[in-house]
Amino acid sequence: MEENVKLHEEAKRFARLLVSEIKLYNEAQVALGRENKDLFERLKDDIERSRKMYMERVSPKIVSATNYFYEELVKTLAGGDPSALGTDIL
């Protein structure tokens, strides 16, 4: 059980790191994307690249049971507003 908790924590931490980097390097686009509710469209390449890294590094059983990457996109990039990601996400 403890190993499972550790895997979940690592997945959350990695998702947070990946999404924080997207935000850090694209602050102006994040602000515009939140305002226009089209974050995914504006940052599609960065989001897809980071999602791929997440899927490659995180255990498949964690990926199939959760969606920490998406949760972090909503929390960090979209400021808690899923609609700010736009309609093309996932």
Contacts in CASP RR format, 6 or more apart in sequence:
PFRMAT RR
TARGET T0000
AUTHOR 0000-0000-0000
METHOD contacts of the structure
MODEL  1
MEENVKLHEEAKRFARLLVSEIKLYNEAQVALGRENKDLFERLKDDIERS
RKMYMERVSPKIVSATNYFYEELVKTLAGGDPSALGTDIL
7 58 0 8 1.000
7 59 0 8 1.000
7 61 0 8 1.000
7 62 0 8 1.000
8 62 0 8 1.000
8 66 0 8 1.000
8 68 0 8 1.000
10 58 0 8 1.000
11 54 0 8 1.000
11 58 0 8 1.000
11 59 0 8 1.000
11 62 0 8 1.000
11 63 0 8 1.000
11 66 0 8 1.000
11 68 0 8 1.000
12 68 0 8 1.000
12 72 0 8 1.000
14 54 0 8 1.000
14 57 0 8 1.000
14 58 0 8 1.000
15 54 0 8 1.000
15 68 0 8 1.000
15 69 0 8 1.000
15 71 0 8 1.000
15 72 0 8 1.000
16 72 0 8 1.000
16 76 0 8 1.000
18 50 0 8 1.000
18 53 0 8 1.000
18 54 0 8 1.000
18 69 0 8 1.000
18 72 0 8 1.000
19 50 0 8 1.000
19 69 0 8 1.000
19 72 0 8 1.000
19 73 0 8 1.000
19 75 0 8 1.000
19 76 0 8 1.000
19 77 0 8 1.000
20 76 0 8 1.000
21 50 0 8 1.000
22 30 0 8 1.000
22 43 0 8 1.000
22 46 0 8 1.000
22 47 0 8 1.000
22 50 0 8 1.000
22 77 0 8 1.000
23 30 0 8 1.000
23 76 0 8 1.000
23 77 0 8 1.000
25 46 0 8 1.000
26 42 0 8 1.000
26 43 0 8 1.000
26 46 0 8 1.000
29 42 0 8 1.000
29 43 0 8 1.000
30 39 0 8 1.000
30 43 0 8 1.000
30 77 0 8 1.000
32 42 0 8 1.000
33 39 0 8 1.000
33 42 0 8 1.000
33 84 0 8 1.000
34 77 0 8 1.000
34 78 0 8 1.000
34 79 0 8 1.000
34 81 0 8 1.000
34 84 0 8 1.000
37 83 0 8 1.000
37 84 0 8 1.000
37 85 0 8 1.000
37 86 0 8 1.000
38 86 0 8 1.000
39 73 0 8 1.000
39 77 0 8 1.000
39 78 0 8 1.000
39 84 0 8 1.000
39 85 0 8 1.000
39 86 0 8 1.000
39 89 0 8 1.000
40 47 0 8 1.000
40 85 0 8 1.000
40 86 0 8 1.000
40 88 0 8 1.000
40 89 0 8 1.000
41 86 0 8 1.000
41 88 0 8 1.000
43 77 0 8 1.000
44 88 0 8 1.000
47 73 0 8 1.000
50 69 0 8 1.000
51 69 0 8 1.000
54 63 0 8 1.000
54 68 0 8 1.000
54 69 0 8 1.000
55 63 0 8 1.000
58 68 0 8 1.000
62 68 0 8 1.000
70 89 0 8 1.000
70 90 0 8 1.000
73 85 0 8 1.000
73 89 0 8 1.000
74 80 0 8 1.000
74 81 0 8 1.000
74 82 0 8 1.000
74 85 0 8 1.000
77 84 0 8 1.000
77 85 0 8 1.000
78 84 0 8 1.000
78 85 0 8 1.000
END
